[in-house]
């Protein structure tokens, strides 16, 4: 048992099952009612333990926030994938289990990912969120994110708007 109550560290292959469980809980809580049920189920099922194990072994930047011995949340980040946006880094995903939301843990994960990207030479940062995901939109605005782009994403027959938030430092 760890004596550290809250910790942020890099994911290891042994974390794949906990990551899959965290992803499952966080995505269902975030997107239930936004993404159509069958599409959400497909997205969650694709990210099982073997997917996370492979991502970790490939060297994906995945940080875990642990609370005691439990994975409370994670951030997955790296180079910005949108060439039209001139920011070096991107946080691809930042999710917490529902019971850990609203306690400042998301802010800690965000700060760690932002710092890591900056230290590796990725100046500036972008994060995409579904426009109708009010908790995410409010979270990124509260962190000082500025809306810099809009796009859409299709989930089955439903097309949802998304917004890119950016930070220059």
N, C-alpha and C positions, 0 to 999 in steps of 0.2 A: 504494500500500500504506500502511496505517495504521501509525503508530509507537506507537499506544496498543494494548497487548496486550489488556486487558479494558476494555470500555466498556458503559455502559447509556445508551441514547438512544431517542428516539421513532422509531417506524417511519415510513418514507417509501414512496411508491408503488413505487419501485425495489426495495424489499425484499420484494415480494409473492411472488416465486418462492422465495426463501430461507425465508420464513415458512411457505409451503406445505410445503416439504421438511422443515423442523423440526417442524411440526405432525404430519406423516405419521410420521416416525421416533418422536417422543415418544409419540404416541397408541398406535401399535402396541406399543411397549415397555410402556406403562402398562396397557393394557387387553386385551392378548392373553390369552385364557383367562378373563377376567372378562366381557367383552361378547361375545356370540356372533359368530363370524367374519363372517357376511354383514352383520350390523348394524354391526359395527366398520368394515367396508369401506365401507359407505354413508356413515358419519360422516366417514371420512377423505377420501373422494372429493368430498364436498360442499365441502370447504375447500381448493379448488385456488387457484392464483395469482389468478384473477379475483375470487374471493370476498374474499381478503385485500386486493387492490387497492381493491375497493369499500369495504371496512370502513375502510381507512386514509383514503381520500378523503372518507368520510362524517364523519371526525373521531373515530372510535373511539380510545380511549386504549389504545394498544398500545406497550409498551416492549420493546426488544430488548436482550439481553445478547449482545455480540459478543466473540469471542475471536480476536484478530487480524482477519482479513477474513471469518471465518465467523460466522453467526448460531448461537449456542450454545443460546439459549432465548428465551422471550418471556413477557410477562404482559399480559393484557387485563383492564381494570378500569374501574369507573365507579360509578354510583349503585347502591345495593342494590335488587334487583328483588323481594325478598320483603317485602311490606308488613307482614307479621305479625312480622318481626324488626326491632327498633328500633335498627338500625345504619345509619349514613349511606352507607358505601361497601361495595363488593363487589369482590373479585378473582374474575373469571369464569373465568379460566384462568391457570395458571402452569406452564409445561412447559419442560424441558430435553432436548436430545438425550441419549440414554443415556450417551455417553462423557463428558459434562460433569456428571453427577449425582454427588453425594457430595463435591463440591469447594468447597462454600460459595456457589456461584453462585445457587442457588435462594433462599438467605437474602438475598443482595444484591438480587435482583429483587423479592422480597417487601417488603423494607425500602423500596426506591424507590417501589413502588406505594402502600404504606401512607402514606409521607410525602407523596406527590403528592395522594392523596385527602384527607389531613388539611389540607394547604395550600389545597385548594380548598373547604374547609368541610364535608367529609364526615367527621363525627365517628363513630368506631367503624368496624368492618370485619367482614365476614363472608366466609367461603370455604366452598364445598360440596365434599365429596369422597365418592367411593363408599366405603362402609364396608369392603368387602373389598380395597380398594387400600391395603394395609398401608404401603407406602413413603410414600404421600401422608398418610395418617392420622398416622403417626409424625412426619413432617416438620412438620405443622401443630401437633401437640402439643408438639414440641421448641421451636417458636417461641412457645409460651405460649398457643396457642389453646385455648379452652374450648368443649366440645361444648354447643351451646345448642338444637339442633333436629334432628329426624330426618324423613326423607321417603323416598319410593321413586321410582324411574324405570324405565319399561318400555323394554326393548331387544328388539324382536321379541316373542317369547313369554316372555322372561326378565324378571323384575322384580327389580331390585337396590335394596338399601337405600343411602341416602346420609345423611351427617351434616354439619351446619353447624358450623363452628368460628368463634368470634368473639373479637375484641379490642376493648376499650372505648376505647383510645387509638390 
